[in-house]
């Protein structure tokens, strides 16, 4: 089974909890090889060594490629666009499960690994809030937090190139997710919501996704299942830092993250958008 995780230094605790959840739950077959790649930026060597101790599977580290200039960023990082080029971050040629680092695995991913793509290049679950670029659009719209790639078809159709071009021409408020949905409209296999579930009360969930802010590592009352995973890692002492955060500091942090992207490089974003529109 081939798994890729995406995250930066701000998501270190999320990566730690996710890695532990993968170790505990990823497969029911003890003989199945599991290959884990972490696509990241800003994580130093010491943190990487510490993260390796969160998981029994050897981690392959990949730095994000420096080829996403001019693309809109809502987080101050272009890391999210790496999801448009899965083939650039792995030597795998058949299929790949891609996970965001604000997730935890609560059940075996064997059904995803063995699913029938039915001729589709990717499998994903619905975005529970629909299309953020056009709320009036009622067509199925997927969330890119968990993706199962049919890499053979992906490469045959040169989908990475098409999606990056789409992202450069259009100004999607959800960045790479908007480009993916635009290019793949009607061409993705729909998964049950249990594979990418924001409902933390749903016990049928296989992959829990903490979509909203604050993330568990930013919250004064982190999700109990997430805490259970983190407490089994070398990062368990960081729980003290979470508990010591004050209410006003958490609110300031969340507010800053919401507005900071629009303060960062606003002229660059506008110029890039206008330039591509005039092509």
VENCORUR-V114777 format. One record per residue. N is the residue number from 0. RES is the residue in one letter. SS is DSSP state (a for helix, b for strand, c for the rest). D_LAST is the distance of its C-alpha to the last C-alpha in Angstrom with 2 decimals. Layout:
n: (N & N)
res: (RES & RES)
ss: (SS & SS)
d_last: (D_LAST & D_LAST)
This chain:
n: (0 & 1 & 2 & 3 & 4 & 5 & 6 & 7 & 8 & 9 & 10 & 11 & 12 & 13 & 14 & 15 & 16 & 17 & 18 & 19 & 20 & 21 & 22 & 23 & 24 & 25 & 26 & 27 & 28 & 29 & 30 & 31 & 32 & 33 & 34 & 35 & 36 & 37 & 38 & 39 & 40 & 41 & 42 & 43 & 44 & 45 & 46 & 47 & 48 & 49 & 50 & 51 & 52 & 53 & 54 & 55 & 56 & 57 & 58 & 59 & 60 & 61 & 62 & 63 & 64 & 65 & 66 & 67 & 68 & 69 & 70 & 71 & 72 & 73 & 74 & 75 & 76 & 77 & 78 & 79 & 80 & 81 & 82 & 83 & 84 & 85 & 86 & 87 & 88 & 89 & 90 & 91 & 92 & 93 & 94 & 95 & 96 & 97 & 98 & 99 & 100 & 101 & 102 & 103 & 104 & 105 & 106 & 107 & 108 & 109 & 110 & 111 & 112 & 113 & 114 & 115 & 116 & 117 & 118 & 119 & 120 & 121 & 122 & 123 & 124 & 125 & 126 & 127 & 128 & 129 & 130 & 131 & 132 & 133 & 134 & 135 & 136 & 137 & 138 & 139 & 140 & 141 & 142 & 143 & 144 & 145 & 146 & 147 & 148 & 149 & 150 & 151 & 152 & 153 & 154 & 155 & 156 & 157 & 158 & 159 & 160 & 161 & 162 & 163 & 164 & 165 & 166 & 167 & 168 & 169 & 170 & 171 & 172 & 173 & 174 & 175 & 176 & 177 & 178 & 179 & 180 & 181 & 182 & 183 & 184 & 185 & 186 & 187 & 188 & 189 & 190 & 191 & 192 & 193 & 194 & 195 & 196 & 197 & 198 & 199 & 200 & 201 & 202 & 203 & 204 & 205 & 206 & 207 & 208 & 209 & 210 & 211 & 212 & 213 & 214 & 215 & 216 & 217 & 218 & 219 & 220 & 221 & 222 & 223 & 224 & 225 & 226 & 227 & 228 & 229 & 230 & 231 & 232 & 233 & 234 & 235 & 236 & 237 & 238 & 239 & 240 & 241 & 242 & 243 & 244 & 245 & 246 & 247 & 248 & 249 & 250 & 251 & 252 & 253 & 254 & 255 & 256 & 257 & 258 & 259 & 260 & 261 & 262 & 263 & 264 & 265 & 266 & 267 & 268 & 269 & 270 & 271 & 272 & 273 & 274 & 275 & 276 & 277 & 278)
res: (X & X & X & X & X & X & X & X & X & X & X & X & X & X & X & X & X & X & X & X & X & X & X & X & X & X & X & X & X & X & X & X & X & X & X & X & X & X & X & X & X & X & X & X & X & X & X & X & X & X & X & X & X & X & X & X & X & X & X & X & X & X & X & X & X & X & X & X & X & X & X & X & X & X & X & X & X & X & X & X & X & X & X & X & X & X & X & X & X & X & X & X & X & X & X & X & X & X & X & X & X & X & X & X & X & X & X & X & X & X & X & X & X & X & X & X & X & X & X & X & X & X & X & X & X & X & X & X & X & X & X & X & X & X & X & X & X & X & X & X & X & X & X & X & X & X & X & X & X & X & X & X & X & X & X & X & X & X & X & X & X & X & X & X & X & X & X & X & X & X & X & X & X & X & X & X & X & X & X & X & X & X & X & X & X & X & X & X & X & X & X & X & X & X & X & X & X & X & X & X & X & X & X & X & X & X & X & X & X & X & X & X & X & X & X & X & X & X & X & X & X & X & X & X & X & X & X & X & X & X & X & X & X & X & X & X & X & X & X & X & X & X & X & X & X & X & X & X & X & X & X & X & X & X & X & X & X & X & X & X & X & X & X & X & X & X & X & X & X & X & X & X & X & X & X & X & X & X & X)
ss: (c & b & b & b & b & b & b & b & a & a & a & a & a & a & a & a & a & a & a & a & a & a & a & a & a & c & c & c & c & c & c & c & c & c & b & b & b & b & b & b & b & c & c & c & a & a & a & a & a & a & a & a & c & c & c & c & c & c & b & b & b & b & b & c & c & c & c & c & c & c & c & c & c & c & c & c & c & c & a & a & a & a & a & a & a & a & a & a & c & c & c & c & c & c & b & b & b & b & b & b & c & c & b & b & b & c & c & c & c & a & a & a & a & c & c & c & c & c & c & c & c & b & b & b & b & b & c & c & c & c & c & c & c & c & c & c & c & c & c & c & c & b & c & c & c & b & b & b & b & b & a & a & a & a & a & a & c & c & a & a & a & a & a & a & a & a & a & a & a & c & c & c & c & c & c & a & a & a & a & a & a & a & a & c & c & c & c & c & b & b & b & c & a & a & a & c & b & c & c & c & c & c & c & c & c & c & b & b & b & c & c & c & c & c & c & a & a & a & c & c & c & c & c & a & a & a & a & a & a & a & c & c & c & c & c & a & a & a & a & a & a & a & a & a & c & c & a & a & a & a & a & a & a & a & a & a & a & a & a & a & a & a & a & c & c & a & a & a & a & a & a & a & a & a & a & a & a & c & c)
d_last: (41.73 & 38.51 & 37.23 & 34.41 & 34.47 & 31.76 & 32.72 & 32.93 & 35.93 & 35.90 & 36.52 & 39.35 & 41.99 & 39.83 & 39.41 & 43.18 & 44.13 & 41.73 & 43.11 & 46.64 & 45.86 & 44.44 & 47.62 & 49.82 & 48.13 & 45.51 & 47.72 & 51.17 & 51.53 & 53.10 & 52.44 & 48.69 & 46.78 & 44.19 & 41.42 & 39.67 & 36.57 & 35.42 & 31.83 & 32.08 & 31.41 & 33.95 & 37.03 & 39.66 & 42.16 & 45.00 & 43.10 & 42.01 & 45.67 & 46.70 & 44.14 & 45.42 & 48.80 & 47.41 & 47.08 & 49.27 & 46.36 & 45.04 & 41.60 & 38.88 & 36.66 & 32.98 & 30.94 & 27.39 & 24.88 & 23.04 & 19.58 & 18.32 & 17.19 & 14.49 & 15.48 & 17.37 & 21.11 & 23.83 & 26.68 & 25.89 & 25.51 & 22.77 & 25.58 & 24.78 & 21.69 & 24.25 & 25.04 & 21.86 & 23.34 & 27.04 & 27.60 & 26.78 & 29.66 & 32.41 & 34.19 & 34.93 & 33.83 & 35.13 & 34.78 & 34.18 & 34.96 & 32.62 & 34.02 & 33.04 & 35.68 & 36.63 & 38.44 & 41.89 & 43.15 & 46.26 & 46.86 & 46.50 & 43.03 & 44.72 & 43.55 & 39.89 & 40.53 & 42.23 & 40.14 & 39.05 & 35.25 & 35.84 & 32.89 & 30.44 & 28.34 & 29.34 & 32.06 & 31.91 & 33.67 & 32.49 & 31.03 & 33.99 & 32.00 & 29.56 & 25.84 & 25.38 & 21.90 & 23.58 & 27.40 & 27.86 & 26.44 & 29.61 & 28.28 & 29.48 & 27.40 & 28.49 & 29.21 & 27.97 & 31.09 & 32.83 & 31.13 & 32.91 & 30.69 & 31.39 & 30.12 & 30.93 & 28.73 & 26.04 & 25.82 & 26.27 & 23.22 & 21.09 & 20.51 & 19.89 & 16.77 & 15.51 & 16.46 & 15.00 & 11.52 & 12.31 & 13.66 & 10.73 & 8.44 & 11.60 & 14.31 & 17.43 & 20.65 & 22.35 & 19.78 & 20.32 & 22.55 & 19.92 & 17.63 & 20.81 & 21.94 & 18.70 & 18.62 & 22.44 & 23.25 & 26.67 & 26.86 & 28.89 & 32.63 & 34.05 & 36.61 & 39.41 & 38.87 & 41.57 & 39.13 & 36.90 & 39.12 & 38.85 & 42.30 & 44.59 & 47.65 & 46.95 & 49.29 & 47.86 & 44.71 & 43.89 & 40.94 & 40.96 & 37.73 & 38.04 & 34.77 & 35.80 & 36.74 & 39.06 & 38.99 & 42.52 & 42.72 & 41.87 & 44.33 & 47.98 & 48.78 & 46.75 & 46.82 & 50.12 & 48.76 & 46.16 & 48.94 & 51.13 & 48.61 & 48.01 & 51.77 & 52.23 & 50.03 & 50.67 & 48.53 & 51.19 & 52.37 & 49.01 & 50.12 & 52.33 & 49.34 & 47.83 & 51.13 & 51.56 & 48.31 & 49.17 & 47.74 & 46.15 & 44.50 & 42.97 & 41.67 & 40.20 & 38.52 & 36.92 & 35.85 & 34.33 & 32.33 & 30.96 & 29.78 & 29.19 & 25.65 & 24.43 & 26.33 & 24.95 & 21.78 & 20.63 & 18.66 & 16.89 & 15.95 & 14.69 & 12.67 & 11.11 & 10.41 & 9.00 & 6.79 & 5.32 & 5.58 & 3.81 & 0.00)
